[in-house]
Amino acid sequence: MRARKRVLGVDGCAAGWVGIALGTGGPQAYLASSITRLVEQAGADGPPSVVAIDIPIGLPDTGRRSADVRARSTIGARRSSVFMTPVRAALEAPDHPTAVALNRELAGEGVSKQAYGLRRRILEVEAFAQTTDLTVVEVHPEVCFARMLGKPLGVRKTTWAGVELRRRLLAERGIPLSGDLGRTSLDAGVDDVLDAGAAAWTARRVAEGQAHSIPDPPEVFSDGWPTAIWV
């Protein structure tokens, strides 16, 4: 049997970042305060060929990203989980009121405190993606799970039913996430681990040439990044 390439799926969590790596064996879990450190930890057990991260990569200069608009349309009742990525000027603003004003001027809408609160993570991942030699792609777990199920999920990821459905979908695709995951078991939420597993599933699809981008082809803004959500 041909050995599968090692890949890494990443999601944010309260402790920083949680990662699920897939290769020829079972999934491995990692936890770190920075994206660079997380990839280094995973790489110590074998360098990943693809890193898939649940965070916007590629920032619009004006208006909305097509990736966000189209991803929302694919996940039905869960569409609010895809937030509209603020324009670059808003994310680089020194405070939330300034960000709101800039985004209204350049995109015609405000910026939620939640979206503005992610600015450090977004810019952290951007710096990593633009400088690493690894293949880095953006994913959204709800889009991944909807693709696995063949339709939008009808249950929230924070409910028991939602957790069990997502765990089953991953297990059916050779990504069993249960039992002791080391420090990750203590410092990452269940939904964060499952989301990282969904990201890893897409990373594997990218590595094997099975994934596609939303939109296709990706958009390109002034930062030069091919902006798309992969699934």
PADOMI-404076 format. One line per field, with one value per residue (C-alpha): residue number from 1; y, z, x; residue in three letters. Coordinates in nm, 2 decimals. Example, Ala and Ser with C-alpha at 12.3 -4.5 7.8 and 13.67 -1.06 7.14 Angstrom:
<pts>
num: 1, 2
v: -0.45, -0.11
w: 0.78, 0.71
u: 1.23, 1.37
residuo: ALA, SER
</pts>
This chain:
<pts>
num: 1, 2, 3, 4, 5, 6, 7, 8, 9, 10, 11, 12, 13, 14, 15, 16, 17, 18, 19, 20, 21, 22, 23, 24, 25, 26, 27, 28, 29, 30, 31, 32, 33, 34, 35, 36, 37, 38, 39, 40, 41, 42, 43, 44, 45, 46, 47, 48, 49, 50, 51, 52, 53, 54, 55, 56, 57, 58, 59, 60, 61, 62, 63, 64, 65, 66, 67, 68, 69, 70, 71, 72, 73, 74, 75, 76, 77, 78, 79, 80, 81, 82, 83, 84, 85, 86, 87, 88, 89, 90, 91, 92, 93, 94, 95, 96, 97, 98, 99, 100, 101, 102, 103, 104, 105, 106, 107, 108, 109, 110, 111, 112, 113, 114, 115, 116, 117, 118, 119, 120, 121, 122, 123, 124, 125, 126, 127, 128, 129, 130, 131, 132, 133, 134, 135, 136, 137, 138, 139, 140, 141, 142, 143, 144, 145, 146, 147, 148, 149, 150, 151, 152, 153, 154, 155, 156, 157, 158, 159, 160, 161, 162, 163, 164, 165, 166, 167, 168, 169, 170, 171, 172, 173, 174, 175, 176, 177, 178, 179, 180, 181, 182, 183, 184, 185, 186, 187, 188, 189, 190, 191, 192, 193, 194, 195, 196, 197, 198, 199, 200, 201, 202, 203, 204, 205, 206, 207, 208, 209, 210, 211, 212, 213, 214, 215, 216, 217, 218, 219, 220, 221, 222, 223, 224, 225, 226, 227, 228, 229, 230, 231
v: 0.00, 0.35, 0.55, 0.86, 1.20, 1.35, 1.65, 1.88, 2.03, 2.34, 2.52, 2.80, 2.73, 2.91, 2.79, 2.90, 2.64, 2.28, 2.05, 1.70, 1.53, 1.25, 1.01, 0.64, 0.57, 0.70, 1.08, 1.26, 1.57, 1.88, 2.20, 2.52, 2.89, 3.00, 2.86, 2.84, 2.64, 2.40, 2.32, 2.27, 2.02, 1.83, 1.85, 1.68, 1.37, 1.41, 1.72, 1.78, 1.83, 2.04, 2.26, 2.34, 2.62, 2.74, 3.11, 3.36, 3.38, 3.65, 3.99, 4.19, 4.56, 4.65, 4.46, 4.10, 3.79, 3.56, 3.27, 3.38, 3.45, 3.12, 2.92, 3.06, 2.93, 2.58, 2.52, 2.61, 2.68, 2.70, 2.99, 3.23, 3.04, 3.19, 3.55, 3.81, 3.88, 4.25, 4.45, 4.47, 4.83, 4.74, 4.45, 4.67, 4.94, 5.02, 4.98, 4.84, 5.17, 5.26, 4.92, 4.96, 5.30, 5.18, 4.87, 5.07, 5.30, 5.02, 4.73, 4.90, 4.71, 4.71, 4.46, 4.25, 4.26, 3.88, 3.93, 4.22, 4.01, 3.76, 4.01, 3.89, 3.53, 3.63, 3.84, 3.57, 3.30, 3.54, 3.60, 3.22, 3.13, 3.39, 3.28, 2.90, 2.65, 2.43, 2.43, 2.63, 2.64, 2.80, 2.57, 2.61, 2.30, 2.34, 2.34, 2.03, 1.85, 1.94, 1.79, 1.47, 1.44, 1.54, 1.82, 2.09, 1.97, 2.05, 2.04, 2.28, 2.16, 2.24, 2.00, 1.63, 1.54, 1.77, 1.63, 1.27, 1.34, 1.51, 1.25, 0.97, 1.15, 1.18, 0.82, 0.70, 0.86, 0.71, 0.99, 0.84, 1.11, 0.96, 0.85, 1.02, 1.30, 1.41, 1.77, 1.84, 1.65, 1.90, 2.23, 2.22, 2.21, 1.91, 2.12, 2.26, 1.91, 1.80, 2.11, 2.04, 1.69, 1.83, 2.06, 1.76, 1.57, 1.86, 1.88, 1.52, 1.58, 1.87, 1.65, 1.38, 1.62, 1.56, 1.90, 2.20, 2.57, 2.80, 3.00, 2.83, 2.99, 3.17, 3.55, 3.75, 4.08, 4.32, 4.08, 3.83, 3.53, 3.29, 3.34, 3.05, 2.81, 2.45, 2.14
w: 0.00, -0.09, 0.22, 0.26, 0.29, 0.64, 0.68, 0.95, 1.03, 1.27, 1.46, 1.72, 2.08, 2.42, 2.47, 2.12, 1.84, 1.83, 1.55, 1.43, 1.21, 0.97, 0.81, 0.78, 1.14, 1.36, 1.41, 1.64, 1.85, 1.92, 2.11, 2.11, 2.18, 1.83, 1.48, 1.42, 1.73, 1.65, 1.31, 1.46, 1.71, 1.44, 1.21, 1.47, 1.41, 1.04, 0.83, 0.69, 0.32, 0.37, 0.66, 0.66, 0.90, 1.01, 0.98, 0.69, 0.47, 0.21, 0.31, 0.09, 0.02, -0.04, -0.02, 0.08, 0.00, -0.25, -0.04, 0.26, 0.06, -0.12, 0.18, 0.37, 0.10, 0.13, 0.50, 0.55, 0.91, 1.02, 0.78, 1.06, 1.16, 0.85, 0.93, 0.67, 0.68, 0.74, 0.50, 0.57, 0.69, 0.95, 1.09, 1.11, 1.29, 1.65, 1.80, 1.73, 1.66, 1.40, 1.25, 1.22, 1.05, 0.80, 0.71, 0.66, 0.43, 0.23, 0.25, 0.33, 0.66, 1.01, 1.19, 1.49, 1.80, 1.75, 1.40, 1.51, 1.81, 1.57, 1.41, 1.59, 1.49, 1.13, 1.09, 1.27, 1.02, 0.73, 0.83, 0.87, 0.54, 0.34, 0.47, 0.51, 0.23, 0.33, 0.14, 0.35, 0.28, 0.45, 0.55, 0.74, 0.94, 0.89, 0.51, 0.56, 0.76, 0.52, 0.24, 0.44, 0.51, 0.17, 0.31, 0.57, 0.93, 1.13, 1.47, 1.64, 1.72, 2.09, 2.15, 2.23, 1.91, 1.71, 1.87, 1.81, 1.44, 1.37, 1.55, 1.35, 1.02, 1.09, 1.21, 0.89, 0.70, 0.91, 1.16, 1.50, 1.76, 2.10, 2.41, 2.56, 2.34, 2.59, 2.69, 2.41, 2.61, 2.89, 2.72, 2.40, 2.37, 2.21, 1.93, 1.86, 1.83, 1.60, 1.39, 1.36, 1.25, 0.98, 0.87, 0.86, 0.64, 0.39, 0.42, 0.32, 0.02, -0.09, -0.06, -0.27, -0.53, -0.44, -0.29, -0.47, -0.38, -0.31, -0.53, -0.82, -0.92, -0.60, -0.57, -0.54, -0.35, -0.31, -0.07, -0.37, -0.18, -0.38, -0.15, -0.11, 0.13, 0.05, 0.09
u: 0.00, 0.13, 0.23, 0.02, 0.19, 0.19, -0.04, -0.15, -0.49, -0.50, -0.77, -0.75, -0.82, -0.80, -0.44, -0.33, -0.35, -0.44, -0.32, -0.41, -0.15, -0.23, 0.01, 0.05, -0.05, -0.33, -0.39, -0.15, -0.25, -0.04, -0.09, 0.12, 0.08, 0.20, 0.14, 0.51, 0.57, 0.28, 0.41, 0.76, 0.62, 0.43, 0.73, 0.96, 0.76, 0.77, 0.74, 0.39, 0.35, 0.03, -0.09, -0.46, -0.57, -0.91, -0.84, -0.88, -0.57, -0.57, -0.72, -0.95, -0.86, -1.23, -1.56, -1.62, -1.41, -1.59, -1.46, -1.67, -1.98, -1.98, -1.88, -2.18, -2.41, -2.28, -2.36, -2.72, -2.82, -2.45, -2.37, -2.32, -2.01, -1.84, -1.78, -1.70, -1.33, -1.26, -1.05, -0.68, -0.70, -0.96, -0.76, -0.46, -0.65, -0.55, -0.89, -1.24, -1.42, -1.15, -1.18, -1.56, -1.52, -1.26, -1.46, -1.77, -1.58, -1.41, -1.66, -1.99, -2.04, -1.90, -1.68, -1.79, -1.58, -1.53, -1.38, -1.16, -1.05, -0.90, -0.67, -0.36, -0.42, -0.50, -0.19, 0.02, -0.09, -0.04, 0.32, 0.37, 0.20, 0.40, 0.74, 0.72, 0.81, 0.52, 0.19, -0.06, -0.43, -0.73, -1.02, -1.35, -1.45, -1.83, -1.77, -1.55, -1.81, -2.09, -1.88, -1.83, -2.21, -2.32, -2.54, -2.52, -2.51, -2.83, -2.67, -2.43, -2.08, -2.12, -2.41, -2.37, -2.54, -2.32, -2.00, -2.11, -2.20, -1.87, -1.67, -1.84, -1.79, -1.41, -1.39, -1.55, -1.27, -0.99, -0.96, -1.06, -1.04, -1.10, -0.91, -0.60, -0.46, -0.20, -0.19, -0.44, -0.69, -0.66, -0.62, -0.83, -1.20, -1.37, -1.50, -1.15, -1.00, -1.28, -1.24, -0.86, -0.95, -1.17, -0.89, -0.66, -0.91, -0.90, -0.52, -0.50, -0.73, -0.51, -0.20, -0.37, -0.50, -0.87, -0.96, -1.11, -1.11, -1.40, -1.40, -1.23, -1.00, -0.90, -0.92, -0.60, -0.58, -0.29, -0.12, -0.07, -0.22, -0.45, -0.75, -0.99, -1.14, -1.04, -1.25
residuo: MET, ARG, ALA, ARG, LYS, ARG, VAL, LEU, GLY, VAL, ASP, GLY, CYS, ALA, ALA, GLY, TRP, VAL, GLY, ILE, ALA, LEU, GLY, THR, GLY, GLY, PRO, GLN, ALA, TYR, LEU, ALA, SER, SER, ILE, THR, ARG, LEU, VAL, GLU, GLN, ALA, GLY, ALA, ASP, GLY, PRO, PRO, SER, VAL, VAL, ALA, ILE, ASP, ILE, PRO, ILE, GLY, LEU, PRO, ASP, THR, GLY, ARG, ARG, SER, ALA, ASP, VAL, ARG, ALA, ARG, SER, THR, ILE, GLY, ALA, ARG, ARG, SER, SER, VAL, PHE, MET, THR, PRO, VAL, ARG, ALA, ALA, LEU, GLU, ALA, PRO, ASP, HIS, PRO, THR, ALA, VAL, ALA, LEU, ASN, ARG, GLU, LEU, ALA, GLY, GLU, GLY, VAL, SER, LYS, GLN, ALA, TYR, GLY, LEU, ARG, ARG, ARG, ILE, LEU, GLU, VAL, GLU, ALA, PHE, ALA, GLN, THR, THR, ASP, LEU, THR, VAL, VAL, GLU, VAL, HIS, PRO, GLU, VAL, CYS, PHE, ALA, ARG, MET, LEU, GLY, LYS, PRO, LEU, GLY, VAL, ARG, LYS, THR, THR, TRP, ALA, GLY, VAL, GLU, LEU, ARG, ARG, ARG, LEU, LEU, ALA, GLU, ARG, GLY, ILE, PRO, LEU, SER, GLY, ASP, LEU, GLY, ARG, THR, SER, LEU, ASP, ALA, GLY, VAL, ASP, ASP, VAL, LEU, ASP, ALA, GLY, ALA, ALA, ALA, TRP, THR, ALA, ARG, ARG, VAL, ALA, GLU, GLY, GLN, ALA, HIS, SER, ILE, PRO, ASP, PRO, PRO, GLU, VAL, PHE, SER, ASP, GLY, TRP, PRO, THR, ALA, ILE, TRP, VAL
</pts>
